[in-house]
Amino acid sequence: MPNPASLRDSTQIVLPSAALSGLREDIQERFVVTICEADGYCRIIGSPVEIKHVGRFLAHHGVAVA
């Protein structure tokens, strides 16, 4: 059985809300993901393939994704 933490890591990106400043609309237009915001953080949730593409997009725009 897969480790739930590893599945979570491959299906979401969690960042401070400020990190998505100016990029949120582009992400929602380009990728099939859900963005939830709470307590100053954004959670980008999607399939492992979409999350990988979003991670590359964010890195291209200077947002560090751990």
PEFEN-V583158 format. One record per helix or strand of 2 or more residues. SS is the DSSP state (h for helix, s for strand). FROM is the first residue (numbers start at 1). TO is the last residue. Records with the same first field share a line. If there is no record, write none. Layout:
# PEFEN-V583158
SS=FROM-TO / FROM-TO
This chain:
# PEFEN-V583158
h=4-11 / 17-20 / 24-30 / 48-60
s=12-16 / 34-38 / 41-45
